[in-house]
């Protein structure tokens, strides 16, 4: 395990070092100490390495991640794992706004709660939240899966496209064009896999969730739908 | 009674034929008018400014003999690899999706041959434009369609789009008829559905967040790429100041004549300001912060000729960007296609239904039968010629003003033909020393 002291060595040195781990490297396990809420920690990684951040992070931790596994032993600020391409990001604590925003792939696991706009404009990422999520989550979500073991806030899935949402608790309100959908066997299978990979299969069963998705009524502009927006 | 002259029929200025036609169209369809392009109003513009030229008090430079340089550096504030262009006329962001692949290729070819940059758009980076663009600016947009870190790293600069002149505060809509398999795949959406481009970024709000977003982008790209921030002409003084505060290397300012692929006509014609009114405000913000020429200013929106380039630069811009003019150079709205424009219910020069994807010139379409008509090599050559002519024109004017570099043009070289232009540009009304709003007048 390589240890990097962020407060002593600085952000530029950290990201530069992690970006250098392309291709074959023996230094596959990294520990970042003293993050102290710094922004842009471990962004733009592109190697199959494990990075553990011991403490809480500021904005955009693990932004645009590819291949890497990033574990945050604390809470994460806004935009954690934004635009993630692949790999895994696991947060032991809570996540602030826009967690997993525009993510294209990979898995984001939030073991606490997520704030508003979780999964906004998601484009293929899978997100598993052990707690609750805030309002406007999965706004304009295009594809991927959002799993919530707790409750969802207002306007869930507003104006969403083809993303799937599975919520175990209550949903305060659904956004425009978002509806509850039938949970078929294939969805149970998808959810079971996500719960397992999201380290949540001991906490909930797939059958306890409801599925939400797009009614697809707003896919092509129609003046008679104008009051929906 | 018939012996008395009758009052002749009189059309209303307020309810003109155009206005009445739009009322009838709205009543018949129930949908607002969507179109491409920029404002079609007669706005105060560069035409309302004139150069004074050399005289006894200053001497000119010899055309074809004495040097008048045209190059520009962009991104010198923080980027490890600032951009150096041979000419200060760049190609503005236009998306693959709005434009065909061959049209994007032609923009890259023409810009590269003329020694300047081109810019991606909503929808991501295509191989056509990366492959044919020596210098490519990658737009980072609210929709993040096609955004990925690999393309970010292979760009030469990054342009964070906050707004555009045609619709400051507005997003976009690429209608389903232009969503081919390839466009759909790049944007992670089903084929044939309308694709909304968001009006706000999904993961930051306001200048403090933007500063952190810029930090993230710089960290991902090793602090190599210049970071531009593009704003529509809404509040140019404050937007420029906030962009500088957030850490921009370059501010891109787009006036309301700047085009769009598609938005509501009511938006294009009623929101934002003409570029003439925007430039002095942005320059003042840079000067007040001591950052003029340190953070470069690129302006766009209705740039058509070397005279426009020279006037924009005399007002303090470092470079300009062209979009609509570049498309016209490629062949958009060419009268040679008049018969086909007629079939679409329009005429050459007025065609702006780019969102419908039926462009007979094969430029603003995803229909393979139409875009096959467009030759990207010929288009690139035409664009190169046009860029070269603009540069020669700007040099001609600069030499006449005694300047050995386009950047040495200054407001003192200008006068205004109208009171409005004098007030907006901050230069004297022709034949007077009166600048409305200055010195208490």
Interface residues (C-beta under 8 A of the other chain):
Chain A: X11 X12 X15 X16 X19 X39 X40 X43 X44 X46 X58 X59 X60 X63 X64 X66 X78 X79 X82 X83 X85 X97 X98 X101 X102 X104 X117 X120 X121 X123 X124 X139 X140 X142 X143 X159 X161 X162 X219 X220 X221 X223 X224
Chain B: X29 X30 X31 X143 X144 X147 X148 X149 X152 X173 X175 X176 X187 X188 X189 X190 X192 X193 X194 X196 X198 X202 X203 X204 X209 X212 X213 X215 X216 X219 X220 X221 X222 X223
